[in-house]
Amino acid sequence: MLRRRFLHAASLTRILRPLLVLSTLLTAGRAAAEEPPLSRIAPASGPKVDPLRPARLSVDEREQLYKQVQRDAEALERQGTQLRRLTQLVRPTVVHIDTRKPALRPKNGKASEEEAGSGVIADIAGRTVVITNRHVINRADLDNITIRLDDARELKPQRLWSDAATDIAVLEIEGDDLEAARLAEDDPVQIGDTVLAVGSPFGLSHSVTLGIVSALGRRDLELGNEGVQFQDFIQTDAAINPGNSGGPLVNLRGEVVGLNTAIASNSGGSEGIGFAIPIRMVMFVARQLVETGSVSRAYLGVKLHGVFTQRAAQRLGLVRPVGAHVKEVTKGTPADTAGIRPDDVIVDFDGTPIDDDDHLMSLVSITPTNTTVTLAVVRNQERITLEMPVASRSQFE
């Protein structure tokens, strides 16, 4: 319908155009006949009038405006200076990673493929390591992994650990004058915080982009062929592109708050939606990988309903469907020991309010074992506090 209306309007214009041209010519002819030629008009005496003069600045006004601009620029330049200082601190802690690995789908007779990513240097349990994403180095032998530092030195990793459930990998390295990053484990990031993303987008190593934290707690994302089981991503609009994977997300204090991992994109490039693993989850996994070679996760022993509707929430005495609705409790598990029952709604886990099932699973996955946590559940329209001893998932699988 819109196209038909447009065509109708275009047809009308074609019909009227000759009439409009003729009318314009006649009007111009009458005006020319009524006005005397310019040669017969005597120039006006006295000073001429400039219609734009009131809008122009005088010399004094321009000088005053320059002073105001300079004063305001100093405030903005202080912010720019802070960003330059941050990049000077952070860049030496970031590495570029090149890998060669067996091709999943060989093409044109090529049995291997290359992948590039990023990483951040950290000190863990007395060892110097590079933390990155597992998908960057997955299936690659140590000899086929090259780590390039900010000063162009190249290193080979000595050891490698990885965790498929979180897409985190750790590479042990050796070298002189290696700069380890500072981590912000005890300073949780907030929505609206300014952050820098550092990495190697499209192979352009040690690139820095600026943005803010757009959202927290992004879960249930479809990532890669294997997926990522435990998710609690930071969302940012700092430009993240292929090659940024494994690089740090940094706050204005120069501390790492996340590990850049993925983007949401229709084009394959940055469209302002990037995701980073929170540093708390990164270090929970990385420390265990370095110290024990594997990751031990806490276990509740509950089955959840998965879909928690408004109707179900009202039936259980809640205003809205927030929390994790328990469907079953396995005998002999920590949840059973704590006294959790079917139809309980877990609304708080050790001081953190629970959004949904995935949020609870994420928190449990980064809870140290052999400790005791506090749970808050809603049961029979009442809020009840329970103590739960945490055991390792491996004891029940």
C-alpha positions as CSV (number, residue, x, y, z in Angstrom):
1,M,0.0,0.0,0.0
2,L,2.8,2.4,0.8
3,R,4.4,1.7,-2.6
4,R,1.2,2.4,-4.4
5,R,0.8,5.7,-2.6
6,F,4.3,6.6,-3.4
7,L,3.8,5.8,-7.1
8,H,0.6,7.9,-7.1
9,A,2.4,10.9,-5.7
10,A,5.2,10.5,-8.2
11,S,2.7,10.3,-11.1
12,L,1.1,13.5,-9.8
13,T,4.4,15.3,-9.7
14,R,5.2,14.3,-13.3
15,I,1.8,15.8,-14.4
16,L,2.3,19.1,-12.5
17,R,5.9,19.7,-13.3
18,P,5.4,21.4,-16.7
19,L,2.7,23.6,-15.2
20,L,5.0,24.6,-12.3
21,V,7.9,25.4,-14.7
22,L,5.6,27.6,-16.8
23,S,4.3,29.4,-13.8
24,T,7.8,30.1,-12.5
25,L,8.9,31.6,-15.9
26,L,5.8,33.9,-16.0
27,T,6.4,35.1,-12.5
28,A,10.1,35.8,-13.2
29,G,9.2,37.7,-16.3
30,R,6.7,39.9,-14.5
31,A,9.3,40.6,-11.8
32,A,11.9,41.5,-14.3
33,A,9.5,43.9,-16.0
34,E,8.6,45.6,-12.8
35,E,12.2,46.0,-11.4
36,P,14.7,48.4,-13.0
37,P,18.0,47.1,-14.3
38,L,20.8,47.0,-11.7
39,S,22.8,49.5,-13.8
40,R,20.2,52.2,-13.2
41,I,20.2,51.7,-9.3
42,A,22.5,54.2,-7.6
43,P,24.7,52.7,-4.8
44,A,23.6,53.7,-1.3
45,S,25.7,56.2,0.6
46,G,27.1,55.7,4.1
47,P,28.1,52.5,5.9
48,K,26.7,49.2,4.6
49,V,24.6,46.8,6.7
50,D,25.9,43.3,7.4
51,P,22.8,41.1,8.3
52,L,25.1,38.5,9.9
53,R,27.0,40.9,12.1
54,P,24.9,40.4,15.3
55,A,25.7,36.7,15.1
56,R,29.5,37.1,14.9
57,L,31.9,37.4,17.8
58,S,33.9,40.4,18.5
59,V,37.6,40.1,19.2
60,D,37.1,40.4,22.9
61,E,34.3,37.9,22.9
62,R,36.4,35.4,20.9
63,E,39.3,35.8,23.4
64,Q,36.9,35.2,26.3
65,L,35.4,32.1,24.6
66,Y,38.9,30.7,24.0
67,K,39.6,31.0,27.8
68,Q,36.4,29.2,28.6
69,V,37.2,26.4,26.1
70,Q,40.7,26.0,27.5
71,R,39.3,25.8,31.1
72,D,36.8,23.1,30.2
73,A,39.3,21.2,28.1
74,E,41.6,20.8,31.1
75,A,38.9,18.8,32.8
76,L,38.4,16.6,29.8
77,E,42.1,16.2,29.3
78,R,42.5,15.0,32.9
79,Q,40.1,12.1,31.9
80,G,42.1,11.5,28.8
81,T,45.3,11.4,30.8
82,Q,43.8,8.8,33.1
83,L,43.0,6.6,30.1
84,R,46.5,7.0,28.8
85,R,47.9,6.0,32.2
86,L,45.7,3.0,32.3
87,T,46.8,1.7,28.9
88,Q,50.5,2.1,30.0
89,L,49.8,0.0,33.0
90,V,47.6,-2.6,31.3
91,R,49.2,-3.2,28.0
92,P,52.3,-5.0,29.4
93,T,50.0,-7.5,31.2
94,V,48.2,-8.5,28.0
95,V,49.5,-11.1,25.5
96,H,48.6,-12.1,21.9
97,I,48.1,-15.8,21.4
98,D,48.5,-17.7,18.1
99,T,47.6,-21.4,17.9
100,R,47.7,-24.1,15.2
101,K,45.3,-26.9,15.8
102,P,43.7,-29.9,13.9
103,A,40.9,-28.7,11.7
104,L,37.4,-29.9,12.7
105,R,36.4,-29.8,9.0
106,P,39.4,-30.0,6.7
107,K,39.1,-27.8,3.6
108,N,41.1,-27.8,0.4
109,G,43.4,-30.5,1.8
110,K,44.3,-28.5,4.9
111,A,44.3,-30.7,8.0
112,S,45.1,-27.8,10.4
113,E,43.7,-24.4,11.1
114,E,45.0,-21.3,12.9
115,E,43.3,-19.3,15.6
116,A,44.3,-16.1,17.3
117,G,43.3,-14.8,20.7
118,S,44.4,-12.8,23.7
119,G,45.3,-13.5,27.3
120,V,46.3,-11.7,30.6
121,I,49.3,-12.4,32.8
122,A,48.6,-13.3,36.4
123,D,50.4,-14.6,39.5
124,I,48.7,-17.7,40.9
125,A,50.0,-19.9,43.6
126,G,53.5,-18.7,43.1
127,R,53.5,-19.3,39.3
128,T,53.3,-16.9,36.4
129,V,50.5,-17.8,34.1
130,V,48.5,-16.5,31.2
131,I,44.7,-16.8,31.6
132,T,42.7,-17.0,28.5
133,N,39.6,-18.7,27.0
134,R,39.7,-22.4,26.5
135,H,38.3,-22.1,22.9
136,V,41.4,-20.1,21.9
137,I,43.9,-23.0,22.7
138,N,41.6,-26.0,22.7
139,R,42.9,-29.0,20.7
140,A,46.3,-27.4,20.2
141,D,49.6,-28.9,21.4
142,L,51.9,-26.8,23.6
143,D,54.4,-26.6,20.7
144,N,51.8,-25.1,18.5
145,I,50.9,-22.3,20.9
146,T,52.8,-19.0,20.7
147,I,52.5,-16.3,23.3
148,R,53.6,-12.8,22.1
149,L,54.3,-10.2,24.8
150,D,53.8,-6.4,24.5
151,D,57.5,-6.0,23.9
152,A,57.4,-8.4,20.9
153,R,59.0,-11.3,22.8
154,E,57.6,-14.7,22.0
155,L,57.2,-17.5,24.6
156,K,56.0,-21.1,24.6
157,P,53.8,-22.3,27.4
158,Q,55.3,-24.9,29.8
159,R,52.0,-26.4,30.9
160,L,48.3,-26.0,30.1
161,W,45.1,-26.5,32.1
162,S,41.5,-25.9,31.0
163,D,37.9,-26.1,32.1
164,A,35.3,-26.7,29.5
165,A,32.4,-25.9,31.8
166,T,33.4,-22.2,32.0
167,D,35.6,-21.9,28.9
168,I,38.7,-20.9,31.0
169,A,42.3,-22.0,30.3
170,V,45.5,-21.3,32.1
171,L,49.0,-21.5,30.5
172,E,52.1,-21.5,32.7
173,I,55.0,-19.4,31.3
174,E,58.6,-18.6,32.1
175,G,60.5,-15.4,31.3
176,D,62.1,-12.3,32.7
177,D,60.3,-9.0,33.5
178,L,56.8,-10.4,33.1
179,E,54.2,-8.0,34.3
180,A,51.2,-9.5,36.1
181,A,47.8,-7.8,36.1
182,R,46.0,-6.6,39.2
183,L,42.6,-8.3,39.8
184,A,39.4,-6.8,41.2
185,E,38.0,-9.9,42.9
186,D,36.8,-8.0,46.0
187,D,35.4,-5.0,44.0
188,P,32.3,-6.1,42.2
189,V,31.5,-4.4,38.9
190,Q,28.3,-2.4,38.6
191,I,26.1,-1.5,35.6
192,G,27.3,1.8,34.2
193,D,30.9,1.4,35.2
194,T,33.5,2.6,32.6
195,V,35.7,-0.2,31.3
196,L,38.4,-0.9,28.8
197,A,38.7,-4.0,26.7
198,V,42.2,-5.0,25.7
199,G,43.2,-7.6,23.2
200,S,43.9,-8.5,19.6
201,P,40.8,-7.9,17.4
202,F,41.4,-9.3,13.9
203,G,45.0,-9.9,14.9
204,L,45.7,-6.2,15.8
205,S,47.5,-7.0,19.0
206,H,47.2,-4.8,22.2
207,S,44.2,-2.8,20.9
208,V,42.3,-0.8,23.5
209,T,38.6,0.1,23.4
210,L,36.4,2.0,25.8
211,G,32.8,1.4,26.9
212,I,30.6,0.8,29.9
213,V,29.1,-2.2,31.7
214,S,25.8,-2.6,30.0
215,A,24.3,-5.4,32.1
216,L,25.2,-8.2,34.5
217,G,24.2,-11.8,35.0
218,R,23.7,-12.7,31.3
219,R,23.1,-16.4,31.2
220,D,21.8,-19.1,28.9
221,L,23.9,-18.0,25.9
222,E,24.6,-20.4,23.1
223,L,28.4,-20.3,22.7
224,G,30.3,-22.6,20.4
225,N,29.8,-26.2,19.6
226,E,30.3,-27.5,23.1
227,G,28.5,-24.7,24.9
228,V,29.4,-23.2,28.3
229,Q,27.7,-24.9,31.2
230,F,28.2,-22.2,34.0
231,Q,27.4,-18.7,32.8
232,D,27.2,-15.3,34.6
233,F,28.5,-12.9,32.0
234,I,29.2,-9.2,32.2
235,Q,27.7,-7.4,29.1
236,T,29.7,-4.4,27.7
237,D,29.5,-2.1,24.8
238,A,33.3,-1.7,24.7
239,A,34.2,-3.0,21.2
240,I,35.0,-6.7,21.3
241,N,35.8,-8.5,18.0
242,P,37.2,-11.9,17.0
243,G,40.7,-12.1,18.5
244,N,39.7,-10.3,21.7
245,S,38.8,-13.6,23.3
246,G,40.8,-14.2,26.5
247,G,41.8,-10.5,26.9
248,P,41.0,-8.5,30.0
249,L,38.1,-6.2,30.8
250,V,39.6,-3.5,33.0
251,N,38.1,-0.9,35.3
252,L,39.3,2.7,35.8
253,R,41.7,1.6,38.5
254,G,43.6,-0.6,36.1
255,E,42.1,-3.8,37.7
256,V,40.8,-6.7,35.7
257,V,37.1,-7.2,36.3
258,G,36.4,-9.8,33.5
259,L,37.8,-12.0,30.7
260,N,36.4,-11.1,27.3
261,T,34.8,-14.1,25.8
262,A,32.1,-13.6,23.2
263,I,30.0,-11.2,21.1
264,A,26.4,-11.0,19.9
265,S,26.7,-10.1,16.2
266,N,24.9,-10.6,12.9
267,S,28.0,-9.4,10.9
268,G,30.8,-11.2,12.8
269,G,32.1,-7.9,14.1
270,S,31.4,-5.7,17.1
271,E,27.8,-4.4,17.3
272,G,28.0,-3.1,20.9
273,I,27.1,-6.3,22.7
274,G,30.1,-8.2,24.1
275,F,30.4,-10.6,27.0
276,A,33.1,-11.2,29.7
277,I,33.4,-13.8,32.4
278,P,33.5,-12.1,35.8
279,I,36.9,-12.2,37.4
280,R,35.6,-13.9,40.5
281,M,34.6,-16.9,38.5
282,V,37.8,-16.8,36.5
283,M,40.0,-16.9,39.6
284,F,37.9,-19.6,41.3
285,V,38.6,-21.9,38.3
286,A,42.2,-20.7,37.6
287,R,43.4,-21.2,41.1
288,Q,42.1,-24.8,41.3
289,L,43.5,-25.6,37.9
290,V,47.0,-24.4,38.9
291,E,46.9,-25.9,42.4
292,T,45.2,-29.3,41.7
293,G,44.9,-29.7,38.0
294,S,41.1,-29.8,38.1
295,V,38.0,-27.9,39.4
296,S,36.0,-29.1,42.4
297,R,32.5,-27.6,42.5
298,A,29.9,-27.5,45.2
299,Y,26.8,-29.6,44.9
300,L,23.2,-29.0,46.2
301,G,21.4,-32.1,45.2
302,V,18.1,-30.5,44.0
303,K,16.2,-30.7,40.8
304,L,14.5,-27.4,39.8
305,H,11.3,-26.8,37.8
306,G,13.1,-24.9,35.1
307,V,10.1,-22.7,34.3
308,F,8.8,-20.6,37.2
309,T,5.6,-18.9,36.2
310,Q,3.7,-16.0,37.8
311,R,0.8,-18.4,38.7
312,A,3.2,-20.8,40.4
313,A,4.8,-17.9,42.3
314,Q,1.4,-16.7,43.6
315,R,0.5,-20.2,44.6
316,L,3.6,-20.4,46.7
317,G,3.1,-17.0,48.3
318,L,5.4,-14.9,46.2
319,V,4.5,-11.6,44.5
320,R,6.7,-12.5,41.5
321,P,8.5,-15.5,40.1
322,V,12.0,-14.8,41.5
323,G,14.3,-17.5,42.8
324,A,14.8,-21.2,42.1
325,H,11.7,-23.4,42.5
326,V,12.7,-26.8,43.9
327,K,11.1,-29.8,42.3
328,E,13.0,-32.7,44.0
329,V,15.6,-33.3,46.6
330,T,18.1,-36.2,46.4
331,K,18.5,-38.2,49.6
332,G,21.8,-37.8,51.4
333,T,22.9,-34.7,49.5
334,P,23.7,-31.3,51.1
335,A,20.2,-30.0,50.3
336,D,18.7,-33.0,52.0
337,T,20.9,-32.4,55.1
338,A,20.0,-28.8,55.2
339,G,16.2,-29.6,55.2
340,I,15.3,-28.3,51.8
341,R,11.9,-29.6,50.6
342,P,10.1,-29.9,47.2
343,D,8.2,-26.7,46.4
344,D,10.6,-24.6,48.4
345,V,11.8,-21.5,46.5
346,I,15.4,-20.6,47.1
347,V,15.6,-16.8,47.1
348,D,19.0,-16.2,48.6
349,F,22.3,-18.1,48.5
350,D,24.9,-17.1,51.1
351,G,23.9,-13.4,51.0
352,T,23.2,-13.1,47.2
353,P,19.5,-12.8,46.1
354,I,18.7,-15.4,43.5
355,D,17.2,-14.4,40.1
356,D,16.5,-17.8,38.6
357,D,17.7,-21.4,38.3
358,D,20.7,-20.5,36.1
359,H,21.8,-17.8,38.7
360,L,21.7,-20.4,41.5
361,M,23.7,-22.9,39.5
362,S,26.3,-20.3,38.7
363,L,26.7,-19.3,42.3
364,V,26.9,-22.9,43.5
365,S,29.5,-23.6,40.8
366,I,32.0,-21.0,42.3
367,T,31.4,-21.9,45.9
368,P,34.3,-23.6,47.7
369,T,33.6,-27.1,49.0
370,N,33.8,-28.2,52.6
371,T,32.3,-25.0,53.8
372,T,28.9,-24.0,55.2
373,V,26.6,-21.5,53.4
374,T,23.3,-19.9,54.4
375,L,20.2,-20.3,52.3
376,A,16.9,-18.4,52.5
377,V,13.8,-20.2,51.2
378,V,10.2,-19.3,50.9
379,R,8.0,-22.1,52.3
380,N,4.3,-21.9,53.0
381,Q,4.4,-18.1,52.5
382,E,7.2,-17.7,55.0
383,R,10.9,-16.9,54.6
384,I,13.1,-19.5,56.3
385,T,16.8,-19.5,56.9
386,L,18.8,-22.8,56.5
387,E,22.4,-23.7,57.0
388,M,23.9,-26.1,54.4
389,P,27.3,-27.8,54.5
390,V,28.8,-27.8,51.0
391,A,30.2,-30.9,49.5
392,S,32.0,-31.6,46.2
393,R,30.0,-32.5,43.1
394,S,32.4,-35.4,42.5
395,Q,31.1,-37.2,45.7
396,F,27.7,-37.6,44.1
397,E,28.5,-38.2,40.4
